[in-house]
Amino acid sequence: MTDHRAVALFNQRRQAISKEKAHYNKFIFNGHFSVFLLILFGAFLLGYGNWLKHIPTGIPYALLASLAVAVISIFPLRTLLKEADRLFLLPFERHMSSYLKYSMLYSYLGRVALQIVVLIVLFPLFNKLDSSNFIYFVLFAISALIYPYLGLLAKLEWIQANRPVWVMQLVQWVYFALTYFIILGAHQWLGIILIFIFASWIVLLKKGNQQRLLPWERLIAIEQQHHMNYYKFVNMFTDVKHLRSMAVRRRYLDFLLVRPNANKYNAKHMYLFLFKRSFLRGKDALNIILRLVILTLILMIWLSNQWISLIVGGLFMYIIILQTAQFYTQQAYGLWPQVWPVPEERVIQGYAHFLYHIMFAVAIILTITYVILFPAQFYFALLFFIVGFLTIRNIVKKLKYQEALLRD
């Protein structure tokens, strides 16, 4: 395999990944979610604009921005390597340099848009803090676009040197944050010197790895983990056949999983217990719902507008309930209906009860937050329950219709 064929192999895999993402994007960016993102974006702009009019003083914005941008400057390394490559590509390792160069570029271009968006968001803040000195933010933006690519090169050489990845992640975060903070502190030349020092360190790492072989197992494992993380994200919107489900024992949640007695563990109550158990002991679903709830609370508190907070809470209530749609297919079409067959009406009924439990728990949290923020308009918090009830009713109606089509 020549260098030309190595590049052709990478392009073939890149196209396959793009085709797969285009397929799943149809389910992710559907009409409802697109409208939700548009409203959320408008709410953010409104809240951010109002906040910029009255920026609190005494807060180290340069330090906070440096730490935050340093985190997102650590781009994930994507090589698109597969399990079989450790066997079939091993004889052609000397031609893999071109393949890895393209993988570095692919990794960079896949995340640089987020970096640009963050820089655009930060510009009005620093322009308002110091509008007379513009050059320091330009150098900050340039360094924030250069460092991620240098970080990818350093990460690859560090992995090839067979050293822990977390050490490189920590070093990059500290070094990037220090450079950003120095540049934002109007010490531009010192920040530029630090960039050249980091680039020189990468050259030294590369020279030390000239006689080393590629760590195929580690590179393949890293790529597989990134791909699995993408499947977990897509699984929030639709079922992914490649996803490996895992369970985690959370003893602190056992009080929510009280085992029903023999009289109640029957066809009528069985699926409510199974849905709750799958949710509370699933590795990803509970964390996803918790993140959505925390994000909702942050937006409601930050925006501090009774109408916008109400809309944001209602939209997130709708999104959160939709994220639980995967549990129906996991249980209704899994092993249990074959071991212990029950009428499909019982399965849907148990699923509806499960959704109501989720809805009431989330609605109570949102209601408490809204009442604390706007005690005089506490009655508007009923909207959270109304949205949840109507969403569940619509989901159950669609499920019954789908099951009726399957029977036919």
Salt bridges, closest charged atoms under 4 A:
ASP3 OD1 - HIS95 ND1 3.39
GLU20 OE1 - HIS227 NE2 3.11
GLU83 OE2 - ARG86 NH2 2.99
ASP85 OD2 - ARG13 NH1 2.49
GLU157 OE2 - LYS206 NZ 3.65
GLU223 OE2 - ARG78 NH2 2.72
GLU223 OE2 - HIS227 ND1 3.94
ASP254 OD2 - ARG249 NH2 2.73
ASP254 OD1 - ARG281 NH2 3.21
ASP284 OD1 - LYS232 NZ 3.75
GLU344 OE2 - ARG407 NH1 1.91
